[in-house]
Amino acid sequence: MTFWTTTKTAMALISIGILTTPMLRRLGYLPDADRNDPLASAPDDTERHDAGTKIAPPDLSLPPSENEFPPRH
């Protein structure tokens, strides 16, 4: 690629990033802009809360396969 083509490609990617940032913030993929520490991690779902109980993580197991059920006919 030539320098001009590389420059245009880089500028296009930067422009797309700038234009999509507000949408990604609204959808929750990026942290809010008014946050003081941009490198702070999001709180863990399994973090201990005021009551001292631990919340169980969501069930991520696979649904049962067809082989586990008897045939229908």
Backbone bond lengths (Angstrom), bond angles and torsions (degrees), N, CA, C in turn:
res aa  C-N    CA-C-N  psi(-1)  N-CA   C-N-CA  omega(-1)  CA-C   N-CA-C  phi
1 M - - - 1.449 - - 1.520 109.52 -
2 T 1.272 115.05 147.96 1.461 119.09 177.32 1.515 109.50 -83.22
3 F 1.312 114.74 167.04 1.463 119.81 179.85 1.529 110.83 -60.45
4 W 1.332 117.32 -39.59 1.454 120.96 -178.13 1.529 110.79 -66.23
5 T 1.313 117.57 -42.06 1.459 121.37 179.37 1.529 110.61 -65.87
6 T 1.320 116.20 -41.48 1.467 120.24 178.44 1.524 110.61 -63.54
7 T 1.326 116.13 -41.51 1.468 120.71 179.39 1.521 110.76 -63.60
8 K 1.329 117.34 -45.28 1.469 120.46 179.47 1.523 110.80 -62.93
9 T 1.326 117.37 -40.54 1.461 120.89 179.45 1.519 110.91 -64.33
10 A 1.322 116.87 -44.82 1.463 120.72 179.32 1.522 110.87 -63.07
11 M 1.300 117.93 -43.12 1.469 121.17 179.63 1.530 111.11 -65.90
12 A 1.307 117.60 -36.05 1.465 120.49 177.77 1.522 110.29 -65.51
13 L 1.335 117.64 -43.00 1.471 120.51 179.03 1.529 111.31 -65.26
14 I 1.309 116.96 -39.78 1.468 120.07 177.51 1.525 110.67 -64.59
15 S 1.325 117.12 -42.23 1.462 120.70 179.05 1.524 111.71 -63.02
16 I 1.318 117.03 -42.31 1.460 120.78 178.27 1.522 109.86 -62.73
17 G 1.334 116.99 -41.20 1.457 120.35 177.90 1.512 112.52 -62.40
18 I 1.322 116.36 -42.07 1.466 120.50 179.49 1.527 110.72 -66.11
19 L 1.312 116.95 -41.00 1.463 120.33 -177.71 1.529 112.83 -72.51
20 T 1.315 118.42 -31.05 1.461 119.98 -177.10 1.523 113.59 -91.43
21 T 1.335 118.57 -10.23 1.459 120.66 -178.12 1.530 112.96 -57.99
22 P 1.339 121.28 -47.86 1.477 119.46 179.40 1.527 112.91 -60.88
23 M 1.319 116.95 -38.15 1.459 119.78 179.41 1.525 110.47 -66.07
24 L 1.328 117.32 -42.83 1.458 120.65 179.47 1.524 110.97 -66.05
25 R 1.337 118.56 -33.58 1.466 121.08 175.73 1.528 110.24 -65.68
26 R 1.336 116.73 -43.54 1.460 120.31 -179.93 1.517 111.83 -63.94
27 L 1.325 117.49 -35.56 1.461 121.24 -179.55 1.524 112.44 -79.68
28 G 1.332 117.60 -9.77 1.448 121.01 176.72 1.515 114.83 92.94
29 Y 1.322 117.98 7.36 1.456 120.34 179.43 1.530 112.23 -80.48
30 L 1.337 117.42 -21.23 1.460 122.34 178.00 1.519 108.64 -123.22
31 P 1.339 118.23 150.73 1.466 120.24 178.11 1.526 110.71 -70.59
32 D 1.327 115.94 162.58 1.458 121.02 178.76 1.518 110.57 -63.93
33 A 1.334 116.35 150.65 1.460 121.17 -178.27 1.516 111.79 -71.95
34 D 1.334 119.35 -26.05 1.458 121.51 -176.94 1.525 113.20 -85.00
35 R 1.318 118.42 3.94 1.465 122.01 178.49 1.530 108.66 -69.26
36 N 1.339 116.81 137.33 1.462 121.01 -176.85 1.521 112.72 -69.53
37 D 1.311 118.18 -43.18 1.452 121.84 -176.40 1.528 108.99 -110.87
38 P 1.337 118.51 102.49 1.468 118.98 -177.12 1.523 113.20 -69.34
39 L 1.336 118.00 -16.89 1.455 120.18 -179.54 1.514 112.83 -93.26
40 A 1.320 117.44 0.39 1.473 120.33 -179.59 1.525 108.84 -68.64
41 S 1.305 115.97 138.00 1.457 119.50 -179.15 1.525 109.76 -82.78
42 A 1.304 115.09 156.55 1.456 120.99 178.15 1.526 108.81 -69.66
43 P 1.325 118.68 149.49 1.462 119.61 179.37 1.520 111.17 -64.51
44 D 1.299 115.31 142.54 1.455 121.50 -179.38 1.525 109.58 -75.32
45 D 1.331 117.50 140.69 1.469 120.98 179.77 1.525 111.82 -66.19
46 T 1.312 117.35 -25.21 1.455 119.96 -178.21 1.531 111.53 -94.29
47 E 1.317 117.20 14.01 1.462 121.73 -179.43 1.528 110.34 -68.39
48 R 1.323 116.81 147.50 1.465 120.45 178.46 1.524 109.85 -69.43
49 H 1.326 115.69 139.24 1.460 121.20 -179.15 1.523 109.72 -107.48
50 D 1.316 116.83 -174.88 1.469 122.37 -175.39 1.523 112.35 -56.25
51 A 1.317 118.15 -37.38 1.461 121.08 -176.48 1.532 111.63 -74.58
52 G 1.318 118.19 -9.97 1.454 120.62 179.73 1.513 113.42 82.31
53 T 1.314 117.55 7.10 1.463 120.73 178.81 1.517 109.07 -95.86
54 K 1.281 115.22 152.58 1.447 120.12 179.59 1.527 109.01 -104.06
55 I 1.307 116.48 130.93 1.457 121.61 -179.38 1.524 108.25 -81.49
56 A 1.317 116.40 133.61 1.463 120.93 179.85 1.529 109.34 -72.70
57 P 1.327 117.34 142.12 1.462 119.16 176.86 1.530 110.00 -68.41
58 P 1.327 117.47 157.83 1.470 119.67 -179.67 1.523 111.01 -64.27
59 D 1.330 115.46 151.99 1.455 121.38 179.73 1.528 108.82 -74.85
60 L 1.321 116.99 117.03 1.460 121.55 -177.99 1.519 112.15 -111.20
61 S 1.331 116.88 20.73 1.456 119.52 -178.62 1.530 110.14 -74.75
62 L 1.313 114.59 158.59 1.457 120.73 179.63 1.521 110.30 -79.74
63 P 1.329 117.53 150.97 1.462 119.00 175.73 1.530 109.50 -66.51
64 P 1.321 117.15 158.40 1.470 119.18 -179.15 1.526 110.64 -63.30
65 S 1.310 115.84 145.45 1.464 119.62 179.11 1.525 109.55 -80.85
66 E 1.319 115.64 168.71 1.463 120.85 -177.76 1.524 111.71 -66.35
67 N 1.310 117.94 -23.96 1.465 121.16 -176.96 1.525 112.19 -70.71
68 E 1.306 119.33 -16.73 1.458 121.70 -177.54 1.533 112.78 -83.42
69 F 1.318 118.43 -10.26 1.453 122.15 -178.49 1.526 110.20 -107.76
70 P 1.337 117.28 146.18 1.480 118.85 176.72 1.529 110.32 -68.69
71 P 1.315 116.77 156.11 1.479 119.38 179.02 1.532 110.42 -64.06
72 R 1.329 116.74 152.24 1.454 122.08 -177.20 1.520 113.39 -86.59
73 H 1.284 119.19 -12.55 1.472 119.79 -176.37 1.485 112.79 -102.96
